[in-house]
Amino acid sequence: MEWIELTSEEQLQQIKQKQGYSIIFKHSTRCSISLFAKKRVEQDWAELPPNTEVYYLDLLNYRPISSAIADIFQVYHQSPQLLLIKNGECIYETSHGEINVTDTVEQMTL
């Protein structure tokens, strides 16, 4: 599995229209907590279903997209933050030290 770089609002619209699951990980490249959360996600890739699209947003370079995520998916902006999207709706979000793949996968089986 590889990160899909999130660089445009058009991609957000595609995620919003997609059937199935997508994950958005919002990352601040200057934050050690964010770096730790990103590494934890990467360590546990194998737990994710193989067809899950996992998007990576560099907050420092694409701040307007982060604001669009908050509006489109009705979540409060945080960093780092992980959103689980199912059929265009955010069904789970977590942030900071709480980010982990195991809990995310659990939400996919409810």
NUKOL-22957 format. One record per atom (N, C-alpha, C, O): chain; x, y negated, z; residue in one letter; atom name. Coordinates in Angstrom, 1 decimal, decimal comma. Layout:
A:X:Y:Z:A:CA
...
***
This chain:
A:0,8:1,2:0,0:M:N
A:0,0:0,0:0,0:M:CA
A:0,9:-1,2:0,0:M:C
A:2,0:-1,2:0,6:M:O
A:0,4:-2,3:-0,6:E:N
A:1,2:-3,5:-0,7:E:CA
A:0,2:-4,7:-0,4:E:C
A:-1,0:-4,6:-0,6:E:O
A:0,8:-5,8:0,1:W:N
A:0,1:-7,0:0,3:W:CA
A:-0,4:-7,6:-1,0:W:C
A:0,4:-7,5:-2,0:W:O
A:-1,6:-8,1:-1,1:I:N
A:-2,0:-8,9:-2,3:I:CA
A:-1,9:-10,4:-1,8:I:C
A:-2,6:-10,8:-0,9:I:O
A:-1,1:-11,1:-2,4:E:N
A:-0,9:-12,5:-2,0:E:CA
A:-2,2:-13,3:-2,3:E:C
A:-2,7:-13,3:-3,5:E:O
A:-2,7:-14,0:-1,4:L:N
A:-3,9:-14,8:-1,5:L:CA
A:-3,5:-16,2:-1,8:L:C
A:-2,9:-16,9:-0,9:L:O
A:-3,8:-16,7:-3,0:T:N
A:-3,3:-18,0:-3,4:T:CA
A:-4,4:-18,9:-4,0:T:C
A:-4,1:-20,1:-4,4:T:O
A:-5,6:-18,4:-4,1:S:N
A:-6,6:-19,3:-4,7:S:CA
A:-8,0:-19,0:-4,1:S:C
A:-8,3:-17,9:-3,6:S:O
A:-8,8:-20,0:-4,2:E:N
A:-10,2:-19,9:-3,8:E:CA
A:-11,0:-18,9:-4,7:E:C
A:-12,0:-18,3:-4,2:E:O
A:-10,6:-18,8:-5,9:E:N
A:-11,2:-17,8:-6,8:E:CA
A:-11,1:-16,4:-6,3:E:C
A:-12,0:-15,6:-6,4:E:O
A:-9,9:-16,1:-5,7:Q:N
A:-9,7:-14,8:-5,1:Q:CA
A:-10,7:-14,6:-3,9:Q:C
A:-11,3:-13,5:-3,7:Q:O
A:-11,0:-15,6:-3,1:L:N
A:-12,0:-15,5:-2,1:L:CA
A:-13,3:-15,2:-2,6:L:C
A:-14,1:-14,4:-2,0:L:O
A:-13,7:-15,8:-3,7:Q:N
A:-15,0:-15,5:-4,3:Q:CA
A:-15,1:-14,1:-4,8:Q:C
A:-16,1:-13,4:-4,7:Q:O
A:-14,0:-13,6:-5,3:Q:N
A:-13,9:-12,1:-5,7:Q:CA
A:-14,1:-11,2:-4,5:Q:C
A:-14,8:-10,2:-4,6:Q:O
A:-13,4:-11,6:-3,4:I:N
A:-13,6:-10,8:-2,2:I:CA
A:-15,0:-10,9:-1,7:I:C
A:-15,6:-9,9:-1,2:I:O
A:-15,6:-12,0:-1,7:K:N
A:-17,0:-12,2:-1,3:K:CA
A:-17,9:-11,4:-2,1:K:C
A:-19,0:-10,9:-1,6:K:O
A:-17,7:-11,1:-3,4:Q:N
A:-18,5:-10,4:-4,3:Q:CA
A:-18,2:-8,9:-4,3:Q:C
A:-19,0:-8,1:-4,8:Q:O
A:-17,1:-8,5:-3,8:K:N
A:-16,6:-7,1:-3,9:K:CA
A:-17,5:-6,2:-2,9:K:C
A:-17,8:-6,6:-1,8:K:O
A:-17,8:-5,0:-3,4:Q:N
A:-18,4:-4,0:-2,6:Q:CA
A:-17,3:-3,2:-1,9:Q:C
A:-16,2:-3,0:-2,5:Q:O
A:-17,5:-2,8:-0,7:G:N
A:-16,5:-2,0:0,0:G:CA
A:-15,7:-3,0:0,9:G:C
A:-16,2:-4,1:1,3:G:O
A:-14,5:-2,5:1,4:Y:N
A:-13,8:-3,2:2,4:Y:CA
A:-12,6:-4,0:1,8:Y:C
A:-11,9:-3,5:0,8:Y:O
A:-12,3:-5,1:2,4:S:N
A:-11,1:-5,9:2,1:S:CA
A:-10,6:-6,4:3,5:S:C
A:-11,4:-6,6:4,4:S:O
A:-9,3:-6,6:3,6:I:N
A:-8,7:-7,2:4,8:I:CA
A:-8,0:-8,4:4,4:I:C
A:-7,3:-8,5:3,4:I:O
A:-8,2:-9,5:5,2:I:N
A:-7,4:-10,7:5,0:I:CA
A:-6,6:-10,9:6,2:I:C
A:-7,1:-10,9:7,4:I:O
A:-5,2:-11,1:6,0:F:N
A:-4,3:-11,4:7,1:F:CA
A:-3,8:-12,8:6,9:F:C
A:-3,1:-13,0:5,9:F:O
A:-4,1:-13,7:7,9:K:N
A:-3,6:-15,0:7,8:K:CA
A:-2,3:-15,2:8,7:K:C
A:-2,3:-14,8:9,9:K:O
A:-1,3:-15,6:8,1:H:N
A:0,1:-15,6:8,7:H:CA
A:0,7:-17,0:8,6:H:C
A:0,8:-17,6:7,6:H:O
A:1,3:-17,4:9,8:S:N
A:2,1:-18,6:9,8:S:CA
A:3,5:-18,1:9,8:S:C
A:4,0:-17,5:10,7:S:O
A:4,3:-18,5:8,8:T:N
A:5,6:-18,0:8,6:T:CA
A:6,6:-18,6:9,7:T:C
A:7,7:-18,2:9,7:T:O
A:6,1:-19,6:10,4:R:N
A:7,0:-20,2:11,4:R:CA
A:6,7:-19,8:12,9:R:C
A:7,2:-20,3:13,8:R:O
A:5,8:-18,8:13,0:C:N
A:5,3:-18,4:14,3:C:CA
A:5,8:-17,0:14,6:C:C
A:5,5:-16,0:13,8:C:O
A:6,4:-16,8:15,7:S:N
A:6,9:-15,5:16,1:S:CA
A:5,8:-14,5:16,4:S:C
A:5,9:-13,3:16,2:S:O
A:4,7:-15,0:17,0:I:N
A:3,5:-14,1:17,3:I:CA
A:3,0:-13,6:16,0:I:C
A:2,6:-12,4:15,9:I:O
A:2,9:-14,5:15,0:S:N
A:2,4:-14,1:13,7:S:CA
A:3,3:-13,1:13,0:S:C
A:2,8:-12,1:12,4:S:O
A:4,6:-13,2:13,1:L:N
A:5,5:-12,3:12,6:L:CA
A:5,4:-10,9:13,2:L:C
A:5,4:-9,9:12,5:L:O
A:5,2:-10,9:14,5:F:N
A:5,0:-9,7:15,3:F:CA
A:3,8:-9,0:14,8:F:C
A:3,8:-7,7:14,6:F:O
A:2,7:-9,7:14,7:A:N
A:1,4:-9,1:14,3:A:CA
A:1,5:-8,5:12,8:A:C
A:1,0:-7,5:12,6:A:O
A:2,2:-9,3:12,0:K:N
A:2,4:-8,8:10,6:K:CA
A:3,2:-7,5:10,6:K:C
A:2,8:-6,6:9,8:K:O
A:4,2:-7,4:11,3:K:N
A:5,0:-6,2:11,4:K:CA
A:4,2:-5,0:11,9:K:C
A:4,3:-3,9:11,5:K:O
A:3,3:-5,3:12,9:R:N
A:2,5:-4,2:13,4:R:CA
A:1,5:-3,7:12,4:R:C
A:1,3:-2,5:12,3:R:O
A:1,0:-4,6:11,6:V:N
A:0,1:-4,1:10,5:V:CA
A:0,9:-3,3:9,5:V:C
A:0,4:-2,2:9,1:V:O
A:2,0:-3,8:9,1:E:N
A:2,8:-3,0:8,1:E:CA
A:3,2:-1,7:8,6:E:C
A:3,3:-0,7:7,9:E:O
A:3,5:-1,5:9,9:Q:N
A:3,9:-0,3:10,5:Q:CA
A:2,8:0,8:10,4:Q:C
A:3,1:2,0:10,3:Q:O
A:1,6:0,3:10,5:D:N
A:0,4:1,2:10,5:D:CA
A:-0,4:1,3:9,2:D:C
A:-1,5:1,7:9,2:D:O
A:0,2:0,9:8,1:W:N
A:-0,4:0,9:6,8:W:CA
A:-1,1:2,3:6,6:W:C
A:-2,2:2,3:6,1:W:O
A:-0,4:3,3:6,9:A:N
A:-0,9:4,7:6,6:A:CA
A:-2,3:5,0:7,2:A:C
A:-3,0:5,9:6,7:A:O
A:-2,7:4,3:8,2:E:N
A:-4,0:4,5:8,8:E:CA
A:-5,1:4,0:8,0:E:C
A:-6,3:4,4:8,1:E:O
A:-4,8:3,0:7,1:L:N
A:-5,9:2,4:6,3:L:CA
A:-6,3:3,3:5,1:L:C
A:-5,5:4,0:4,6:L:O
A:-7,6:3,3:4,8:P:N
A:-8,1:4,1:3,6:P:CA
A:-7,3:3,6:2,4:P:C
A:-7,1:2,4:2,3:P:O
A:-6,9:4,5:1,5:P:N
A:-6,0:4,2:0,4:P:CA
A:-6,6:3,1:-0,6:P:C
A:-5,8:2,4:-1,2:P:O
A:-7,9:2,9:-0,6:N:N
A:-8,4:2,0:-1,6:N:CA
A:-8,7:0,6:-1,0:N:C
A:-9,4:-0,2:-1,6:N:O
A:-8,2:0,4:0,2:T:N
A:-8,5:-0,9:0,9:T:CA
A:-7,5:-2,0:0,4:T:C
A:-6,3:-1,8:0,3:T:O
A:-8,1:-3,1:-0,1:E:N
A:-7,3:-4,2:-0,5:E:CA
A:-6,9:-5,0:0,7:E:C
A:-7,8:-5,4:1,5:E:O
A:-5,6:-5,3:0,8:V:N
A:-5,1:-6,1:2,0:V:CA
A:-4,5:-7,3:1,5:V:C
A:-3,4:-7,3:0,8:V:O
A:-5,1:-8,5:1,8:Y:N
A:-4,6:-9,8:1,3:Y:CA
A:-3,8:-10,5:2,4:Y:C
A:-4,1:-10,3:3,6:Y:O
A:-2,8:-11,2:1,9:Y:N
A:-1,9:-11,9:2,8:Y:CA
A:-2,0:-13,4:2,5:Y:C
A:-1,8:-13,8:1,3:Y:O
A:-2,3:-14,2:3,5:L:N
A:-2,3:-15,7:3,2:L:CA
A:-1,2:-16,3:4,0:L:C
A:-1,1:-16,2:5,2:L:O
A:-0,3:-17,0:3,3:D:N
A:0,7:-17,8:3,9:D:CA
A:0,1:-19,2:4,3:D:C
A:-0,1:-20,0:3,4:D:O
A:-0,2:-19,4:5,5:L:N
A:-0,9:-20,6:6,0:L:CA
A:-0,2:-21,9:5,7:L:C
A:-0,9:-22,9:5,4:L:O
A:1,1:-21,9:5,8:L:N
A:1,8:-23,1:5,6:L:CA
A:1,8:-23,6:4,1:L:C
A:1,7:-24,8:3,9:L:O
A:1,7:-22,7:3,2:N:N
A:1,7:-23,0:1,8:N:CA
A:0,3:-23,2:1,2:N:C
A:0,1:-23,8:0,2:N:O
A:-0,7:-22,6:1,9:Y:N
A:-2,1:-22,5:1,4:Y:CA
A:-3,1:-22,9:2,4:Y:C
A:-4,1:-22,2:2,6:Y:O
A:-2,9:-23,9:3,2:R:N
A:-3,8:-24,3:4,3:R:CA
A:-5,2:-24,6:3,8:R:C
A:-6,1:-24,2:4,5:R:O
A:-5,4:-25,2:2,6:P:N
A:-6,8:-25,3:2,1:P:CA
A:-7,6:-24,0:2,0:P:C
A:-8,8:-24,0:2,1:P:O
A:-6,8:-23,0:1,6:I:N
A:-7,5:-21,7:1,5:I:CA
A:-7,9:-21,1:2,8:I:C
A:-9,0:-20,5:3,0:I:O
A:-7,1:-21,4:3,8:S:N
A:-7,5:-21,0:5,2:S:CA
A:-8,8:-21,7:5,6:S:C
A:-9,7:-21,1:6,2:S:O
A:-8,9:-22,9:5,3:S:N
A:-10,2:-23,7:5,6:S:CA
A:-11,3:-23,1:4,8:S:C
A:-12,4:-23,0:5,4:S:O
A:-11,1:-22,7:3,6:A:N
A:-12,2:-22,1:2,8:A:CA
A:-12,6:-20,7:3,4:A:C
A:-13,8:-20,4:3,4:A:O
A:-11,6:-20,0:3,9:I:N
A:-11,9:-18,7:4,5:I:CA
A:-12,9:-18,9:5,7:I:C
A:-13,9:-18,2:5,8:I:O
A:-12,6:-19,9:6,5:A:N
A:-13,4:-20,2:7,7:A:CA
A:-14,8:-20,6:7,2:A:C
A:-15,8:-20,1:7,8:A:O
A:-15,0:-21,3:6,2:D:N
A:-16,3:-21,7:5,7:D:CA
A:-17,0:-20,5:5,0:D:C
A:-18,2:-20,3:5,4:D:O
A:-16,4:-19,8:4,2:I:N
A:-17,0:-18,8:3,4:I:CA
A:-17,4:-17,6:4,3:I:C
A:-18,5:-17,0:4,2:I:O
A:-16,5:-17,2:5,2:F:N
A:-16,8:-16,0:6,1:F:CA
A:-17,3:-16,4:7,5:F:C
A:-17,4:-15,5:8,3:F:O
A:-17,5:-17,7:7,7:Q:N
A:-18,1:-18,1:9,0:Q:CA
A:-17,3:-17,7:10,2:Q:C
A:-17,8:-17,1:11,1:Q:O
A:-16,0:-17,9:10,2:V:N
A:-15,1:-17,6:11,3:V:CA
A:-14,4:-18,9:11,7:V:C
A:-14,1:-19,8:10,9:V:O
A:-14,0:-18,9:13,0:Y:N
A:-13,2:-20,0:13,5:Y:CA
A:-11,7:-19,7:13,1:Y:C
A:-11,2:-18,6:13,2:Y:O
A:-11,0:-20,7:12,6:H:N
A:-9,7:-20,6:12,1:H:CA
A:-8,7:-20,3:13,3:H:C
A:-8,7:-21,0:14,3:H:O
A:-7,9:-19,3:13,1:Q:N
A:-6,9:-18,9:14,1:Q:CA
A:-5,7:-18,4:13,3:Q:C
A:-5,8:-18,1:12,1:Q:O
A:-4,5:-18,4:14,0:S:N
A:-3,3:-17,9:13,3:S:CA
A:-2,4:-17,3:14,4:S:C
A:-2,1:-17,9:15,4:S:O
A:-2,0:-16,1:14,1:P:N
A:-2,4:-15,2:13,0:P:CA
A:-3,8:-14,7:13,3:P:C
A:-4,4:-14,7:14,4:P:O
A:-4,4:-14,2:12,2:Q:N
A:-5,8:-13,8:12,2:Q:CA
A:-6,0:-12,7:11,2:Q:C
A:-5,4:-12,7:10,1:Q:O
A:-6,8:-11,6:11,5:L:N
A:-7,1:-10,6:10,6:L:CA
A:-8,6:-10,5:10,5:L:C
A:-9,3:-10,5:11,5:L:O
A:-9,1:-10,5:9,3:L:N
A:-10,5:-10,4:9,0:L:CA
A:-10,8:-9,1:8,2:L:C
A:-10,1:-8,8:7,3:L:O
A:-11,8:-8,4:8,6:L:N
A:-12,3:-7,2:7,9:L:CA
A:-13,6:-7,6:7,2:L:C
A:-14,6:-8,0:7,8:L:O
A:-13,5:-7,5:5,9:I:N
A:-14,7:-7,9:5,1:I:CA
A:-15,3:-6,7:4,5:I:C
A:-14,6:-5,8:3,9:I:O
A:-16,6:-6,5:4,6:K:N
A:-17,4:-5,4:4,1:K:CA
A:-18,5:-6,0:3,2:K:C
A:-19,4:-6,7:3,7:K:O
A:-18,5:-5,6:1,9:N:N
A:-19,5:-6,1:1,0:N:CA
A:-19,7:-7,6:1,1:N:C
A:-20,9:-8,1:1,0:N:O
A:-18,6:-8,3:1,2:G:N
A:-18,7:-9,8:1,1:G:CA
A:-18,9:-10,5:2,4:G:C
A:-19,0:-11,7:2,5:G:O
A:-19,1:-9,7:3,5:E:N
A:-19,3:-10,3:4,8:E:CA
A:-18,2:-10,0:5,8:E:C
A:-17,8:-8,8:5,8:E:O
A:-17,8:-10,9:6,6:C:N
A:-16,9:-10,6:7,7:C:CA
A:-17,6:-9,9:8,8:C:C
A:-18,4:-10,4:9,4:C:O
A:-17,2:-8,6:9,0:I:N
A:-17,8:-7,8:10,0:I:CA
A:-16,9:-7,7:11,3:I:C
A:-17,4:-7,2:12,3:I:O
A:-15,7:-8,1:11,2:Y:N
A:-14,8:-8,0:12,3:Y:CA
A:-13,6:-9,0:12,1:Y:C
A:-13,1:-9,2:11,0:Y:O
A:-13,2:-9,7:13,2:E:N
A:-12,1:-10,6:13,1:E:CA
A:-11,4:-10,5:14,4:E:C
A:-12,0:-10,4:15,5:E:O
A:-10,1:-10,6:14,4:T:N
A:-9,3:-10,6:15,6:T:CA
A:-8,0:-11,5:15,3:T:C
A:-7,7:-11,8:14,2:T:O
A:-7,4:-11,8:16,4:S:N
A:-6,2:-12,7:16,3:S:CA
A:-5,1:-12,5:17,3:S:C
A:-5,3:-11,7:18,2:S:O
A:-4,0:-13,1:17,0:H:N
A:-2,8:-13,0:17,9:H:CA
A:-2,4:-11,6:18,3:H:C
A:-2,4:-10,7:17,4:H:O
A:-2,2:-11,3:19,5:G:N
A:-1,7:-10,0:20,0:G:CA
A:-2,7:-8,9:19,9:G:C
A:-2,4:-7,7:20,1:G:O
A:-4,0:-9,3:19,6:E:N
A:-5,0:-8,3:19,5:E:CA
A:-5,1:-7,6:18,1:E:C
A:-5,8:-6,6:17,9:E:O
A:-4,3:-8,1:17,2:I:N
A:-4,4:-7,6:15,8:I:CA
A:-3,7:-6,2:15,8:I:C
A:-2,5:-6,0:16,2:I:O
A:-4,5:-5,2:15,3:N:N
A:-3,9:-3,9:15,1:N:CA
A:-4,7:-3,1:14,1:N:C
A:-6,0:-3,3:14,0:N:O
A:-4,1:-2,2:13,4:V:N
A:-4,8:-1,5:12,3:V:CA
A:-5,8:-0,4:12,9:V:C
A:-6,8:-0,2:12,3:V:O
A:-5,4:0,2:14,0:T:N
A:-6,3:1,2:14,6:T:CA
A:-7,7:0,6:14,9:T:C
A:-8,7:1,3:14,6:T:O
A:-7,7:-0,5:15,6:D:N
A:-9,0:-1,1:15,9:D:CA
A:-9,8:-1,5:14,6:D:C
A:-11,0:-1,4:14,5:D:O
A:-9,0:-2,0:13,6:T:N
A:-9,6:-2,3:12,3:T:CA
A:-10,3:-1,1:11,6:T:C
A:-11,4:-1,2:11,2:T:O
A:-9,5:0,0:11,6:V:N
A:-10,0:1,2:11,0:V:CA
A:-11,2:1,7:11,8:V:C
A:-12,2:2,2:11,2:V:O
A:-11,2:1,6:13,1:E:N
A:-12,4:2,0:13,9:E:CA
A:-13,6:1,2:13,4:E:C
A:-14,7:1,8:13,4:E:O
A:-13,5:-0,1:13,2:Q:N
A:-14,6:-0,9:12,7:Q:CA
A:-15,1:-0,4:11,3:Q:C
A:-16,3:-0,5:11,0:Q:O
A:-14,3:0,2:10,6:M:N
A:-14,7:0,7:9,3:M:CA
A:-15,5:2,0:9,4:M:C
A:-16,1:2,4:8,4:M:O
A:-15,5:2,7:10,5:T:N
A:-16,2:3,9:10,7:T:CA
A:-17,5:3,8:11,5:T:C
A:-18,2:4,8:11,6:T:O
A:-17,8:2,6:11,9:L:N
A:-19,0:2,4:12,7:L:CA
A:-20,2:2,5:11,8:L:C
A:-21,4:2,3:12,3:L:O
***
